[in-house]
Structure formats: structure tokens, C-alpha cells
Amino acid sequence: MAAKITIKAAREIISHEAIVREAYRDSVDVWTWSVGITSRSGHKVFPRYVDNPQSIKRCLEIYLWLLRTKYAPAVKAAFKGFALTEAQFTAALSFHYNTGGIGRATWARQWRKGDIDAARISFMNWRSPPEIIPRRKKERDLFFDGAWSNDGKAVVFPVKKPSYKPDFRKGKRVSVNAALKELLG
């Protein structure tokens, strides 16, 4: 199994999430920061990052720590005994980072049983809210076809105040390659 989180894997997941360098209220009013991190992850977001922007490197450092300590172990457990390619591991990790549901995902169970066609179809059962469908399709295509979708860049959004919502009109695409290379070696 590709047990290591690679630069390519980290970039792929970031491309689905974006980066916000200070705390913001997400679509359901939860304080969020960095690459979609909330305090439920085990890293305290509120009030730590309110009006306290961090460097891209710091945002990615915590993101990678969470991937390694919280999300990757669950993916490894869900596919214990199976050799996953880098693409499969990354897709499953992205899915779990977004849903927290790798342990109960029908598609993963079907794949382990060898029912690949059913697993490919079931992957798309995780389609709520509707805005997530493009991401889910990219994860599915990465897992089953090895089709990577990122280009090494991430969108970084500023925060509008006083609403503390991301300013989606002012997002900038930036390369995250140097920071990831420094953090991952």
C-alpha cells in the first residue's frame, strides 16, 4: 500500500479544498481554517486563527499533520491487506478527508470484495451537497482510472469581514509545490 503521503497526493486533495489563511465561517457557520480544517479535527481553530492569518507553509504543515495522524490511518485500516496504488490511496484519503466515512463506505467494501463495477457506481452515492459532485467524480476517476486532476496549484481565498466568509471573488491561484517539498522532503 502507498502508505506515504506524497507531494502529488497532498496537492490533489488541496485542489479540491482551497486554502484560507485565517479562520472563516463555512457554509454551515462552522469556524474553519487552512485546507478545510475545523476544531473537530483535533486542532483548535477558534479563536486561534480569527483575525490571525498564517503563512501558506503553516497552513500546509497542520493539514499534513492531520492527514498523517487522523485520516491516513483510517484509510489504511479500511484497506488492510490490500495493496493500493498511489492514486487509489490518494483518492480514498481525499474521500475520507471530505466525508469522514471511509470505514462505512459501501464502495470500499465492494472494492475489497472484488466487485469493481458496483464499487465505481457506489462511490457516487456520496453526493450531498450537490456542489460536491465534481469532486466526487474526480476522486472516483482517480481511484478507478488513475486520472489525476491537479496542476500543483491551489486557490487561496481571503476572508470578508465582518461576515468572516471567504471572499470567493478574490481567490488567487498559487503554487504549493515549494512548501510541500519543504515539508515532505
N, CA and C atoms as an extended XYZ file, in Angstrom:
555
Properties=species:S:1:pos:R:3:atomname:S:1:resname:S:1:resid:I:1 pbc="F F F"
N         0.849       -1.184        0.000 N   MET     1
C         0.000        0.000        0.000 CA  MET     1
C         0.888        1.239        0.000 C   MET     1
N         0.458        2.245       -0.709 N   ALA     2
C         1.151        3.540       -0.703 CA  ALA     2
C         0.857        4.220        0.625 C   ALA     2
N         1.662        3.905        1.637 N   ALA     3
C         1.393        4.396        2.983 CA  ALA     3
C         1.899        5.813        3.184 C   ALA     3
N         2.655        6.305        2.256 N   LYS     4
C         3.280        7.611        2.408 CA  LYS     4
C         2.439        8.685        1.709 C   LYS     4
N         2.289        9.805        2.376 N   ILE     5
C         1.597       10.931        1.756 CA  ILE     5
C         2.624       11.679        0.918 C   ILE     5
N         2.437       11.647       -0.363 N   THR     6
C         3.384       12.253       -1.293 CA  THR     6
C         2.976       13.689       -1.617 C   THR     6
N         3.891       14.411       -2.230 N   ILE     7
C         3.583       15.768       -2.687 CA  ILE     7
C         2.403       15.722       -3.649 C   ILE     7
N         2.444       14.767       -4.557 N   LYS     8
C         1.370       14.628       -5.545 CA  LYS     8
C         0.018       14.381       -4.865 C   LYS     8
N         0.015       13.546       -3.838 N   ALA     9
C        -1.220       13.243       -3.101 CA  ALA     9
C        -1.722       14.475       -2.356 C   ALA     9
N        -0.820       15.155       -1.663 N   ALA    10
C        -1.209       16.349       -0.904 CA  ALA    10
C        -1.783       17.419       -1.825 C   ALA    10
N        -1.149       17.603       -2.985 N   ARG    11
C        -1.639       18.602       -3.956 CA  ARG    11
C        -3.028       18.244       -4.462 C   ARG    11
N        -3.257       16.980       -4.724 N   GLU    12
C        -4.558       16.545       -5.251 CA  GLU    12
C        -5.682       16.909       -4.286 C   GLU    12
N        -5.493       16.617       -3.022 N   ILE    13
C        -6.542       16.901       -2.036 CA  ILE    13
C        -6.721       18.407       -1.866 C   ILE    13
N        -5.619       19.142       -1.814 N   ILE    14
C        -5.704       20.605       -1.705 CA  ILE    14
C        -6.491       21.189       -2.869 C   ILE    14
N        -6.311       20.635       -4.054 N   SER    15
C        -7.003       21.182       -5.230 CA  SER    15
C        -8.518       21.062       -5.110 C   SER    15
N        -8.989       20.147       -4.281 N   HIS    16
C       -10.432       20.008       -4.051 CA  HIS    16
C       -10.928       20.925       -2.942 C   HIS    16
N       -10.037       21.424       -2.121 N   GLU    17
C       -10.413       22.158       -0.914 CA  GLU    17
C       -10.207       23.672       -0.986 C   GLU    17
N        -9.050       24.116       -1.445 N   ALA    18
C        -8.605       25.513       -1.390 CA  ALA    18
C        -7.947       25.775       -0.038 C   ALA    18
N        -7.382       26.971        0.103 N   ILE    19
C        -6.703       27.366        1.334 CA  ILE    19
C        -7.238       28.727        1.759 C   ILE    19
N        -7.549       28.855        3.042 N   VAL    20
C        -7.916       30.148        3.626 CA  VAL    20
C        -6.995       30.315        4.829 C   VAL    20
N        -6.188       31.371        4.810 N   ARG    21
C        -5.092       31.534        5.761 CA  ARG    21
C        -5.516       32.010        7.154 C   ARG    21
N        -6.775       32.420        7.318 N   GLU    22
C        -7.277       32.781        8.646 CA  GLU    22
C        -8.656       32.161        8.823 C   GLU    22
N        -9.123       32.112       10.046 N   ALA    23
C       -10.395       31.451       10.331 CA  ALA    23
C       -11.553       32.153        9.624 C   ALA    23
N       -12.472       31.330        9.151 N   TYR    24
C       -13.675       31.818        8.480 CA  TYR    24
C       -14.844       30.925        8.865 C   TYR    24
N       -16.049       31.436        8.624 N   ARG    25
C       -17.254       30.641        8.861 CA  ARG    25
C       -17.623       29.946        7.552 C   ARG    25
N       -17.712       28.629        7.603 N   ASP    26
C       -18.028       27.887        6.382 CA  ASP    26
C       -19.517       27.974        6.064 C   ASP    26
N       -19.949       27.197        5.087 N   SER    27
C       -21.331       27.294        4.599 CA  SER    27
C       -22.377       26.933        5.650 C   SER    27
N       -21.979       26.203        6.690 N   VAL    28
C       -22.909       25.878        7.774 CA  VAL    28
C       -22.495       26.571        9.074 C   VAL    28
N       -21.719       27.635        8.942 N   ASP    29
C       -21.334       28.522       10.046 CA  ASP    29
C       -20.343       27.905       11.035 C   ASP    29
N       -19.560       26.929       10.610 N   VAL    30
C       -18.528       26.328       11.453 CA  VAL    30
C       -17.208       27.049       11.188 C   VAL    30
N       -16.512       27.423       12.258 N   TRP    31
C       -15.209       28.059       12.106 CA  TRP    31
C       -14.239       27.074       11.470 C   TRP    31
N       -13.632       27.508       10.380 N   THR    32
C       -12.783       26.662        9.552 CA  THR    32
C       -11.525       27.444        9.205 C   THR    32
N       -10.464       26.739        8.871 N   TRP    33
C        -9.189       27.388        8.563 CA  TRP    33
C        -8.345       26.484        7.666 C   TRP    33
N        -7.412       27.084        6.965 N   SER    34
C        -6.410       26.364        6.187 CA  SER    34
C        -7.080       25.553        5.071 C   SER    34
N        -6.801       24.268        5.018 N   VAL    35
C        -7.341       23.379        3.990 CA  VAL    35
C        -8.569       22.673        4.572 C   VAL    35
N        -9.610       23.446        4.876 N   GLY    36
C       -10.856       22.877        5.387 CA  GLY    36
C       -10.783       22.302        6.790 C   GLY    36
N        -9.916       22.817        7.630 N   ILE    37
C        -9.729       22.280        8.978 CA  ILE    37
C       -10.685       22.957        9.959 C   ILE    37
N       -11.368       22.138       10.764 N   THR    38
C       -12.218       22.640       11.843 CA  THR    38
C       -11.675       22.120       13.173 C   THR    38
N       -12.163       22.654       14.253 N   SER    39
C       -11.712       22.201       15.574 CA  SER    39
C       -12.072       20.738       15.828 C   SER    39
N       -13.057       20.218       15.132 N   ARG    40
C       -13.423       18.796       15.284 CA  ARG    40
C       -12.289       17.866       14.868 C   ARG    40
N       -11.345       18.397       14.095 N   SER    41
C       -10.206       17.599       13.641 CA  SER    41
C        -9.246       17.270       14.777 C   SER    41
N        -9.329       18.037       15.866 N   GLY    42
C        -8.375       17.886       16.946 CA  GLY    42
C        -7.381       19.039       17.003 C   GLY    42
N        -7.422       19.913       16.029 N   HIS    43
C        -6.585       21.117       16.026 CA  HIS    43
C        -7.511       22.307       16.246 C   HIS    43
N        -7.284       23.051       17.323 N   LYS    44
C        -8.175       24.148       17.701 CA  LYS    44
C        -8.070       25.305       16.698 C   LYS    44
N        -9.177       25.588       16.027 N   VAL    45
C        -9.239       26.650       15.021 CA  VAL    45
C        -9.738       27.956       15.640 C   VAL    45
N       -10.829       27.862       16.412 N   PHE    46
C       -11.434       29.052       17.021 CA  PHE    46
C       -11.043       29.121       18.480 C   PHE    46
N       -10.576       30.226       18.944 N   PRO    47
C       -10.374       31.533       18.304 CA  PRO    47
C        -8.964       31.734       17.729 C   PRO    47
N        -8.152       30.691       17.765 N   ARG    48
C        -6.736       30.782       17.408 CA  ARG    48
C        -6.456       31.542       16.107 C   ARG    48
N        -7.232       31.288       15.062 N   TYR    49
C        -6.913       31.862       13.750 CA  TYR    49
C        -7.860       32.977       13.311 C   TYR    49
N        -8.739       33.431       14.205 N   VAL    50
C        -9.623       34.553       13.881 CA  VAL    50
C        -8.773       35.819       13.850 C   VAL    50
N        -8.813       36.521       12.715 N   ASP    51
C        -8.001       37.732       12.518 CA  ASP    51
C        -6.512       37.456       12.712 C   ASP    51
N        -6.097       36.238       12.444 N   ASN    52
C        -4.711       35.837       12.641 CA  ASN    52
C        -4.240       34.978       11.464 C   ASN    52
N        -4.054       35.603       10.297 N   PRO    53
C        -3.634       34.831        9.117 CA  PRO    53
C        -2.272       34.174        9.335 C   PRO    53
N        -2.160       32.974        8.799 N   GLN    54
C        -0.916       32.215        8.883 CA  GLN    54
C        -0.282       32.099        7.497 C   GLN    54
N         0.968       31.739        7.467 N   SER    55
C         1.648       31.534        6.188 CA  SER    55
C         1.078       30.289        5.504 C   SER    55
N         1.268       30.213        4.211 N   ILE    56
C         0.854       29.013        3.478 CA  ILE    56
C         1.561       27.796        4.063 C   ILE    56
N         2.831       27.951        4.372 N   LYS    57
C         3.596       26.836        4.937 CA  LYS    57
C         2.952       26.335        6.238 C   LYS    57
N         2.565       27.235        7.130 N   ARG    58
C         1.936       26.830        8.390 CA  ARG    58
C         0.596       26.142        8.133 C   ARG    58
N        -0.180       26.696        7.206 N   CYS    59
C        -1.457       26.064        6.850 CA  CYS    59
C        -1.232       24.633        6.380 C   CYS    59
N        -0.233       24.448        5.529 N   LEU    60
C         0.041       23.122        4.980 CA  LEU    60
C         0.665       22.192        6.020 C   LEU    60
N         1.429       22.737        6.935 N   GLU    61
C         2.032       21.928        7.993 CA  GLU    61
C         0.956       21.239        8.838 C   GLU    61
N        -0.055       21.984        9.238 N   ILE    62
C        -1.133       21.407       10.049 CA  ILE    62
C        -1.987       20.456        9.207 C   ILE    62
N        -2.261       20.838        7.979 N   TYR    63
C        -3.004       19.973        7.054 CA  TYR    63
C        -2.300       18.620        6.910 C   TYR    63
N        -0.997       18.622        6.683 N   LEU    64
C        -0.248       17.370        6.521 CA  LEU    64
C        -0.230       16.567        7.818 C   LEU    64
N        -0.101       17.258        8.946 N   TRP    65
C        -0.133       16.577       10.237 CA  TRP    65
C        -1.458       15.824       10.409 C   TRP    65
N        -2.557       16.490       10.062 N   LEU    66
C        -3.862       15.834       10.178 CA  LEU    66
C        -4.000       14.671        9.201 C   LEU    66
N        -3.516       14.846        7.981 N   LEU    67
C        -3.566       13.727        7.029 CA  LEU    67
C        -2.836       12.519        7.603 C   LEU    67
N        -1.640       12.743        8.132 N   ARG    68
C        -0.810       11.647        8.658 CA  ARG    68
C        -1.403       10.994        9.905 C   ARG    68
N        -1.896       11.823       10.838 N   THR    69
C        -2.280       11.292       12.144 CA  THR    69
C        -3.737       10.884       12.274 C   THR    69
N        -4.610       11.508       11.503 N   LYS    70
C        -6.035       11.222       11.655 CA  LYS    70
C        -6.641       10.503       10.454 C   LYS    70
N        -6.354       10.969        9.266 N   TYR    71
C        -7.054       10.456        8.087 CA  TYR    71
C        -6.381        9.253        7.441 C   TYR    71
N        -5.073        9.285        7.265 N   ALA    72
C        -4.381        8.149        6.633 CA  ALA    72
C        -4.532        6.851        7.432 C   ALA    72
N        -4.435        6.879        8.763 N   PRO    73
C        -4.612        5.612        9.495 CA  PRO    73
C        -5.979        4.956        9.247 C   PRO    73
N        -7.022        5.745        9.130 N   ALA    74
C        -8.358        5.185        8.870 CA  ALA    74
C        -8.438        4.581        7.471 C   ALA    74
N        -7.786        5.226        6.504 N   VAL    75
C        -7.771        4.686        5.139 CA  VAL    75
C        -6.991        3.373        5.119 C   VAL    75
N        -5.844        3.360        5.786 N   LYS    76
C        -5.045        2.126        5.849 CA  LYS    76
C        -5.844        0.995        6.492 C   LYS    76
N        -6.581        1.303        7.550 N   ALA    77
C        -7.391        0.285        8.223 CA  ALA    77
C        -8.507       -0.222        7.315 C   ALA    77
N        -9.111        0.685        6.560 N   ALA    78
C       -10.218        0.296        5.671 CA  ALA    78
C        -9.763       -0.625        4.549 C   ALA    78
N        -8.487       -0.529        4.173 N   PHE    79
C        -7.964       -1.342        3.069 CA  PHE    79
C        -6.859       -2.294        3.542 C   PHE    79
N        -6.881       -2.632        4.811 N   LYS    80
C        -5.862       -3.520        5.379 CA  LYS    80
C        -5.807       -4.821        4.579 C   LYS    80
N        -4.590       -5.202        4.211 N   GLY    81
C        -4.405       -6.436        3.457 CA  GLY    81
C        -4.468       -6.246        1.950 C   GLY    81
N        -4.732       -5.032        1.500 N   PHE    82
C        -4.814       -4.748        0.074 CA  PHE    82
C        -3.735       -3.746       -0.310 C   PHE    82
N        -3.118       -3.968       -1.445 N   ALA    83
C        -2.102       -3.049       -1.957 CA  ALA    83
C        -2.790       -1.996       -2.819 C   ALA    83
N        -2.724       -0.765       -2.372 N   LEU    84
C        -3.294        0.345       -3.142 CA  LEU    84
C        -2.194        1.068       -3.889 C   LEU    84
N        -2.516        1.532       -5.068 N   THR    85
C        -1.586        2.377       -5.797 CA  THR    85
C        -1.567        3.756       -5.137 C   THR    85
N        -0.620        4.593       -5.538 N   GLU    86
C        -0.587        5.964       -5.024 CA  GLU    86
C        -1.899        6.679       -5.352 C   GLU    86
N        -2.413        6.463       -6.553 N   ALA    87
C        -3.671        7.099       -6.963 CA  ALA    87
C        -4.839        6.611       -6.112 C   ALA    87
N        -4.931        5.322       -5.868 N   GLN    88
C        -6.018        4.780       -5.068 CA  GLN    88
C        -5.951        5.277       -3.625 C   GLN    88
N        -4.752        5.259       -3.049 N   PHE    89
C        -4.589        5.744       -1.687 CA  PHE    89
C        -4.986        7.214       -1.593 C   PHE    89
N        -4.552        8.010       -2.559 N   THR    90
C        -4.868        9.439       -2.564 CA  THR    90
C        -6.367        9.671       -2.699 C   THR    90
N        -7.017        8.961       -3.607 N   ALA    91
C        -8.461        9.122       -3.798 CA  ALA    91
C        -9.226        8.748       -2.538 C   ALA    91
N        -8.849        7.635       -1.919 N   ALA    92
C        -9.515        7.208       -0.686 CA  ALA    92
C        -9.247        8.209        0.444 C   ALA    92
N        -8.038        8.745        0.497 N   LEU    93
C        -7.689        9.739        1.516 CA  LEU    93
C        -8.482       11.027        1.309 C   LEU    93
N        -8.603       11.465        0.065 N   SER    94
C        -9.390       12.663       -0.248 CA  SER    94
C       -10.856       12.457        0.134 C   SER    94
N       -11.388       11.300       -0.223 N   PHE    95
C       -12.771       10.953        0.115 CA  PHE    95
C       -12.968       11.012        1.629 C   PHE    95
N       -12.053       10.395        2.370 N   HIS    96
C       -12.183       10.349        3.825 CA  HIS    96
C       -11.985       11.731        4.448 C   HIS    96
N       -11.063       12.523        3.918 N   TYR    97
C       -10.831       13.874        4.430 CA  TYR    97
C       -12.103       14.711        4.285 C   TYR    97
N       -12.834       14.478        3.225 N   ASN    98
C       -14.058       15.236        2.965 CA  ASN    98
C       -15.270       14.687        3.715 C   ASN    98
N       -15.378       13.367        3.806 N   THR    99
C       -16.595       12.762        4.355 CA  THR    99
C       -16.433       12.183        5.756 C   THR    99
N       -15.227       11.776        6.100 N   GLY   100
C       -15.024       11.052        7.354 CA  GLY   100
C       -15.647        9.672        7.321 C   GLY   100
N       -16.011        9.195        6.136 N   GLY   101
C       -16.800        7.971        6.035 CA  GLY   101
C       -16.145        6.766        5.402 C   GLY   101
N       -14.828        6.710        5.331 N   ILE   102
C       -14.193        5.577        4.651 CA  ILE   102
C       -14.531        4.243        5.315 C   ILE   102
N       -14.688        4.235        6.618 N   GLY   103
C       -14.968        2.994        7.345 CA  GLY   103
C       -16.357        2.439        7.112 C   GLY   103
N       -17.265        3.259        6.636 N   ARG   104
C       -18.638        2.781        6.397 CA  ARG   104
C       -19.058        2.910        4.937 C   ARG   104
N       -18.119        3.197        4.064 N   ALA   105
C       -18.430        3.406        2.639 CA  ALA   105
C       -18.671        2.072        1.932 C   ALA   105
N       -19.849        1.938        1.353 N   THR   106
C       -20.201        0.728        0.611 CA  THR   106
C       -19.221        0.479       -0.514 C   THR   106
N       -18.802        1.554       -1.197 N   TRP   107
C       -17.899        1.381       -2.343 CA  TRP   107
C       -16.592        0.710       -1.923 C   TRP   107
N       -16.076        1.063       -0.748 N   ALA   108
C       -14.814        0.472       -0.289 CA  ALA   108
C       -15.006       -1.018        0.008 C   ALA   108
N       -16.119       -1.344        0.629 N   ARG   109
C       -16.430       -2.753        0.927 CA  ARG   109
C       -16.577       -3.545       -0.372 C   ARG   109
N       -17.282       -2.987       -1.344 N   GLN   110
C       -17.456       -3.675       -2.628 CA  GLN   110
C       -16.117       -3.870       -3.333 C   GLN   110
N       -15.269       -2.860       -3.296 N   TRP   111
C       -13.961       -2.956       -3.945 CA  TRP   111
C       -13.132       -4.072       -3.306 C   TRP   111
N       -13.143       -4.117       -1.972 N   ARG   112
C       -12.381       -5.166       -1.266 CA  ARG   112
C       -12.884       -6.556       -1.635 C   ARG   112
N       -14.172       -6.673       -1.928 N   LYS   113
C       -14.746       -7.971       -2.320 CA  LYS   113
C       -14.511       -8.278       -3.795 C   LYS   113
N       -13.962       -7.316       -4.536 N   GLY   114
C       -13.672       -7.533       -5.949 CA  GLY   114
C       -14.786       -7.123       -6.893 C   GLY   114
N       -15.834       -6.522       -6.375 N   ASP   115
C       -16.946       -6.067       -7.222 CA  ASP   115
C       -16.670       -4.624       -7.660 C   ASP   115
N       -15.754       -4.496       -8.594 N   ILE   116
C       -15.245       -3.188       -9.020 CA  ILE   116
C       -16.332       -2.349       -9.685 C   ILE   116
N       -17.140       -2.954      -10.533 N   ASP   117
C       -18.197       -2.194      -11.215 CA  ASP   117
C       -19.194       -1.604      -10.214 C   ASP   117
N       -19.605       -2.399       -9.252 N   ALA   118
C       -20.537       -1.905       -8.229 CA  ALA   118
C       -19.866       -0.826       -7.382 C   ALA   118
N       -18.590       -1.002       -7.063 N   ALA   119
C       -17.866       -0.020       -6.250 CA  ALA   119
C       -17.781        1.318       -6.971 C   ALA   119
N       -17.511        1.274       -8.264 N   ARG   120
C       -17.433        2.509       -9.059 CA  ARG   120
C       -18.771        3.252       -9.007 C   ARG   120
N       -19.861        2.538       -9.110 N   ILE   121
C       -21.196        3.159       -9.062 CA  ILE   121
C       -21.483        3.681       -7.652 C   ILE   121
N       -21.200        2.881       -6.637 N   SER   122
C       -21.490        3.265       -5.253 CA  SER   122
C       -20.667        4.453       -4.781 C   SER   122
N       -19.501        4.653       -5.371 N   PHE   123
C       -18.670        5.790       -4.994 CA  PHE   123
C       -19.477        7.086       -5.088 C   PHE   123
N       -20.346        7.155       -6.078 N   MET   124
C       -21.128        8.374       -6.318 CA  MET   124
C       -22.357        8.486       -5.427 C   MET   124
N       -22.554        7.538       -4.514 N   ASN   125
C       -23.642        7.671       -3.544 CA  ASN   125
C       -23.375        8.822       -2.577 C   ASN   125
N       -22.139        9.205       -2.432 N   TRP   126
C       -21.724       10.275       -1.521 CA  TRP   126
C       -21.750       11.587       -2.295 C   TRP   126
N       -22.935       12.118       -2.522 N   ARG   127
C       -23.097       13.262       -3.417 CA  ARG   127
C       -23.873       14.426       -2.813 C   ARG   127
N       -23.810       14.552       -1.520 N   SER   128
C       -24.517       15.642       -0.862 CA  SER   128
C       -23.514       16.479       -0.081 C   SER   128
N       -23.575       17.780       -0.223 N   PRO   129
C       -24.480       18.590       -1.029 CA  PRO   129
C       -24.137       18.465       -2.517 C   PRO   129
N       -25.027       18.880       -3.387 N   PRO   130
C       -24.807       18.723       -4.830 CA  PRO   130
C       -23.505       19.355       -5.338 C   PRO   130
N       -23.016       20.376       -4.636 N   GLU   131
C       -21.779       21.036       -5.051 CA  GLU   131
C       -20.575       20.102       -4.962 C   GLU   131
N       -20.713       18.992       -4.241 N   ILE   132
C       -19.596       18.071       -4.046 CA  ILE   132
C       -19.443       17.098       -5.222 C   ILE   132
N       -20.420       17.020       -6.086 N   ILE   133
C       -20.407       16.025       -7.167 CA  ILE   133
C       -19.165       16.120       -8.055 C   ILE   133
N       -18.725       17.306       -8.483 N   PRO   134
C       -17.498       17.339       -9.300 CA  PRO   134
C       -16.278       16.758       -8.569 C   PRO   134
N       -16.159       17.059       -7.282 N   ARG   135
C       -15.047       16.487       -6.509 CA  ARG   135
C       -15.173       14.977       -6.443 C   ARG   135
N       -16.372       14.488       -6.155 N   ARG   136
C       -16.568       13.048       -6.026 CA  ARG   136
C       -16.215       12.340       -7.337 C   ARG   136
N       -16.585       12.929       -8.464 N   LYS   137
C       -16.240       12.334       -9.766 CA  LYS   137
C       -14.731       12.268       -9.957 C   LYS   137
N       -14.028       13.325       -9.553 N   LYS   138
C       -12.564       13.329       -9.679 CA  LYS   138
C       -11.940       12.275       -8.770 C   LYS   138
N       -12.451       12.135       -7.558 N   GLU   139
C       -11.945       11.103       -6.649 CA  GLU   139
C       -12.211        9.711       -7.227 C   GLU   139
N       -13.393        9.507       -7.728 N   ARG   140
C       -13.743        8.208       -8.334 CA  ARG   140
C       -12.811        7.903       -9.504 C   ARG   140
N       -12.619        8.887      -10.372 N   ASP   141
C       -11.775        8.664      -11.547 CA  ASP   141
C       -10.315        8.442      -11.168 C   ASP   141
N        -9.886        9.064      -10.086 N   LEU   142
C        -8.524        8.822       -9.603 CA  LEU   142
C        -8.405        7.409       -9.039 C   LEU   142
N        -9.378        7.000       -8.254 N   PHE   143
C        -9.314        5.667       -7.635 CA  PHE   143
C        -9.386        4.557       -8.680 C   PHE   143
N       -10.330        4.664       -9.593 N   PHE   144
C       -10.570        3.559      -10.518 CA  PHE   144
C        -9.784        3.652      -11.827 C   PHE   144
N        -9.398        4.860      -12.234 N   ASP   145
C        -8.729        5.032      -13.521 CA  ASP   145
C        -7.340        5.652      -13.424 C   ASP   145
N        -6.936        6.076      -12.233 N   GLY   146
C        -5.635        6.718      -12.073 CA  GLY   146
C        -5.551        8.088      -12.715 C   GLY   146
N        -6.696        8.782      -12.855 N   ALA   147
C        -6.748       10.090      -13.525 CA  ALA   147
C        -6.568       11.212      -12.500 C   ALA   147
N        -5.357       11.759      -12.414 N   TRP   148
C        -5.056       12.874      -11.516 CA  TRP   148
C        -5.668       14.145      -12.081 C   TRP   148
N        -6.087       15.062      -11.220 N   SER   149
C        -6.774       16.265      -11.709 CA  SER   149
C        -6.122       17.571      -11.302 C   SER   149
N        -5.041       17.536      -10.522 N   ASN   150
C        -4.462       18.795      -10.053 CA  ASN   150
C        -3.304       19.238      -10.926 C   ASN   150
N        -2.942       20.497      -10.777 N   ASP   151
C        -1.824       21.040      -11.555 CA  ASP   151
C        -0.742       21.647      -10.654 C   ASP   151
N        -0.769       21.313       -9.368 N   GLY   152
C         0.236       21.829       -8.446 CA  GLY   152
C        -0.097       23.187       -7.870 C   GLY   152
N        -1.294       23.667       -8.164 N   LYS   153
C        -1.694       24.968       -7.642 CA  LYS   153
C        -2.934       24.825       -6.778 C   LYS   153
N        -3.081       25.786       -5.877 N   ALA   154
C        -4.254       25.830       -5.006 CA  ALA   154
C        -4.832       27.229       -5.070 C   ALA   154
N        -6.111       27.330       -4.825 N   VAL   155
C        -6.749       28.638       -4.748 CA  VAL   155
C        -6.695       29.083       -3.286 C   VAL   155
N        -6.216       30.302       -3.080 N   VAL   156
C        -6.155       30.888       -1.739 CA  VAL   156
C        -7.175       32.023       -1.693 C   VAL   156
N        -8.088       31.924       -0.747 N   PHE   157
C        -9.138       32.935       -0.609 CA  PHE   157
C        -8.896       33.802        0.619 C   PHE   157
N        -9.116       35.113        0.490 N   PRO   158
C        -9.110       35.976        1.674 CA  PRO   158
C       -10.459       35.867        2.387 C   PRO   158
N       -10.548       36.477        3.567 N   VAL   159
C       -11.770       36.460        4.359 CA  VAL   159
C       -12.408       37.840        4.345 C   VAL   159
N       -13.735       37.875        4.063 N   LYS   160
C       -14.503       39.133        4.133 CA  LYS   160
C       -14.935       39.359        5.565 C   LYS   160
N       -14.876       40.600        5.961 N   LYS   161
C       -15.303       40.941        7.321 CA  LYS   161
C       -16.325       42.052        7.243 C   LYS   161
N       -17.320       42.057        8.084 N   PRO   162
C       -17.422       41.326        9.347 CA  PRO   162
C       -18.082       39.956        9.240 C   PRO   162
N       -18.419       39.496        8.039 N   SER   163
C       -19.122       38.209        7.922 CA  SER   163
C       -18.222       37.009        8.194 C   SER   163
N       -16.926       37.169        8.030 N   TYR   164
C       -15.962       36.073        8.171 CA  TYR   164
C       -16.268       34.928        7.217 C   TYR   164
N       -16.675       35.284        6.019 N   LYS   165
C       -16.894       34.319        4.946 CA  LYS   165
C       -15.753       34.455        3.943 C   LYS   165
N       -15.379       33.370        3.266 N   PRO   166
C       -14.352       33.504        2.232 CA  PRO   166
C       -14.831       34.445        1.126 C   PRO   166
N       -13.930       35.251        0.612 N   ASP   167
C       -14.257       36.137       -0.497 CA  ASP   167
C       -13.915       35.408       -1.793 C   ASP   167
N       -14.911       34.704       -2.305 N   PHE   168
C       -14.697       33.848       -3.473 CA  PHE   168
C       -14.368       34.638       -4.738 C   PHE   168
N       -14.650       35.929       -4.743 N   ARG   169
C       -14.325       36.755       -5.912 CA  ARG   169
C       -12.851       37.129       -5.961 C   ARG   169
N       -12.162       36.982       -4.848 N   LYS   170
C       -10.773       37.430       -4.777 CA  LYS   170
C        -9.770       36.288       -4.604 C   LYS   170
N       -10.154       35.092       -4.960 N   GLY   171
C        -9.243       33.958       -4.852 CA  GLY   171
C        -8.090       34.075       -5.833 C   GLY   171
N        -6.928       33.620       -5.398 N   LYS   172
C        -5.731       33.622       -6.247 CA  LYS   172
C        -5.148       32.223       -6.290 C   LYS   172
N        -4.767       31.813       -7.487 N   ARG   173
C        -4.117       30.508       -7.649 CA  ARG   173
C        -2.630       30.651       -7.374 C   ARG   173
N        -2.140       29.823       -6.472 N   VAL   174
C        -0.722       29.855       -6.120 CA  VAL   174
C        -0.150       28.437       -6.158 C   VAL   174
N         1.121       28.348       -6.457 N   SER   175
C         1.800       27.057       -6.427 CA  SER   175
C         2.066       26.672       -4.976 C   SER   175
N         1.799       25.441       -4.653 N   VAL   176
C         2.082       24.928       -3.315 CA  VAL   176
C         3.255       23.942       -3.340 C   VAL   176
N         3.867       23.788       -4.490 N   ASN   177
C         4.930       22.800       -4.654 CA  ASN   177
C         6.118       23.030       -3.724 C   ASN   177
N         6.628       24.250       -3.655 N   ALA   178
C         7.810       24.528       -2.833 CA  ALA   178
C         7.542       24.251       -1.356 C   ALA   178
N         6.395       24.705       -0.865 N   ALA   179
C         6.060       24.497        0.549 CA  ALA   179
C         5.891       22.996        0.844 C   ALA   179
N         5.220       22.281       -0.052 N   LEU   180
C         5.037       20.843        0.170 CA  LEU   180
C         6.365       20.102        0.096 C   LEU   180
N         7.215       20.516       -0.813 N   LYS   181
C         8.535       19.856       -0.929 CA  LYS   181
C         9.343       20.086        0.344 C   LYS   181
N         9.285       21.287        0.872 N   GLU   182
C         9.998       21.585        2.111 CA  GLU   182
C         9.447       20.766        3.278 C   GLU   182
N         8.143       20.617        3.329 N   LEU   183
C         7.507       19.908        4.450 CA  LEU   183
C         7.576       18.389        4.319 C   LEU   183
N         7.546       17.904        3.093 N   LEU   184
C         7.530       16.458        2.876 CA  LEU   184
C         8.880       15.892        2.448 C   LEU   184
N         9.789       16.746        2.038 N   GLY   185
C        11.120       16.285        1.602 CA  GLY   185
C        11.141       15.757        0.203 C   GLY   185
